[in-house]
Amino acid sequence: MHDYLPSGNGYKVRLLLTQLGIPFERIEYDVTLGETRTPEFLQRVNPNGRVPVLETDEGEFLAESDAILFYLADGTRFFPEGRLERARVLQWMFFEQYSHEPNIAVARAWVHVFGLEMTGERRLALEAKRKLGHEALGVMEGHLNGNDYFVGGRYSVADIALYAYTHVAHEGGFDLAGYPAVRGWIERVANQPGYIPITQG
Ligand SMILES: N[C@@H](CCC(=O)N[C@@H](CS)C(=O)NCC(=O)O)C(=O)O
C-alpha cells in the first residue's frame, strides 16, 4: 500500500485491511515534500500524484480511497448485499468525497499537517471550509440521530469512509461538542473489533 501516515484517506484502507486480517506492506511518501509528484510515481503508481494507492499481488495499482474500500470490502461483512443498501454505501462515500473530505480533511491538512502560515486570503478560505464542513457534520448528525451506523444498522465501509476524517476533525478546528450523535457513533466505530488508530502504520 502506497501511503502517508497522517492521511485519513490512507487510514481508511489501513483500518479495513487490518479488520479483514489481510497482511500488507506500507510504502511511505512524505506528501509535504512532493514525494507523490515525482515522474516515477506519476508514471508507475498514480498519474494523479496522490496516495493512497493499493498495489495488488497481481501488480495492479488502484487509487482513490473509497474505490479501494469497495474493492476490498465487496463480498465481505463490511459491504451489504441488498441492491439499495449497496447503493446507499456509495451514496455516503460520494457524500464523503464531495461534501465532507474537501472541507474537513483539507482544513485539517492546512492547520495540522502542513501548518500553513495564515495569510488573510487563507483565513477566508479556511472559514469557507469550516462553514461547509459544519454543514456536512450537520447532515451526519441528522442521520445518526436514530441510526447507529450509516447503512443497514451495521458497521460497513460507509462508516470507515466517514470516520477517517470526522474523528480527527478537531485537528482542523472543528468542535464536535454540538454533534452528540456523531460523537456516539465515533465511539461505536472505535470499539469495533480489530480497530487501529490513525497513528498506527
Ligand atoms: N480522492 C482521493 C484523495 C487523495 C489525496 O488527496 N491524497 C493526499 C493525501 S490525503 C495526497 O496524496 N496529496 C499529495 C499531493 O496532492 O501532492 C482519495 O480519496 O484517495
The ligand as an SDF file (V2000), in Angstrom:
LIG
                    3D

 20 19  0  0  0  0  0  0  0  0999 V2000
   -9.8100   11.3930   -3.5140 N   0  0  0  0  0  0  0  0  0  0  0  0
   -8.5360   10.8580   -3.1050 C   0  0  0  0  0  0  0  0  0  0  0  0
   -7.7450   11.9430   -2.3940 C   0  0  0  0  0  0  0  0  0  0  0  0
   -6.3020   11.5120   -2.1620 C   0  0  0  0  0  0  0  0  0  0  0  0
   -5.4880   12.6350   -1.5520 C   0  0  0  0  0  0  0  0  0  0  0  0
   -5.8970   13.8230   -1.5440 O   0  0  0  0  0  0  0  0  0  0  0  0
   -4.3230   12.2700   -1.0640 N   0  0  0  0  0  0  0  0  0  0  0  0
   -3.4280   13.2190   -0.4470 C   0  0  0  0  0  0  0  0  0  0  0  0
   -3.0510   12.7290    0.9500 C   0  0  0  0  0  0  0  0  0  0  0  0
   -4.5220   12.6550    1.9330 S   0  0  0  0  0  0  0  0  0  0  0  0
   -2.1490   13.2890   -1.2730 C   0  0  0  0  0  0  0  0  0  0  0  0
   -1.6240   12.2640   -1.6720 O   0  0  0  0  0  0  0  0  0  0  0  0
   -1.6310   14.5060   -1.5290 N   0  0  0  0  0  0  0  0  0  0  0  0
   -0.3740   14.6740   -2.1910 C   0  0  0  0  0  0  0  0  0  0  0  0
   -0.4400   15.6890   -3.2970 C   0  0  0  0  0  0  0  0  0  0  0  0
   -1.5470   16.1310   -3.6670 O   0  0  0  0  0  0  0  0  0  0  0  0
    0.6190   16.0130   -3.7920 O   0  0  0  0  0  0  0  0  0  0  0  0
   -8.7480    9.6340   -2.2060 C   0  0  0  0  0  0  0  0  0  0  0  0
   -9.8270    9.5310   -1.5870 O   0  0  0  0  0  0  0  0  0  0  0  0
   -7.8760    8.7640   -2.1460 O   0  0  0  0  0  0  0  0  0  0  0  0
  1  2  1  0
  2  3  1  0
  2 18  1  0
  3  4  1  0
  4  5  1  0
  5  6  2  0
  5  7  1  0
  7  8  1  0
  8  9  1  0
  8 11  1  0
  9 10  1  0
 11 12  2  0
 11 13  1  0
 13 14  1  0
 14 15  1  0
 15 16  2  0
 15 17  1  0
 18 19  2  0
 18 20  1  0
M  END
$$$$
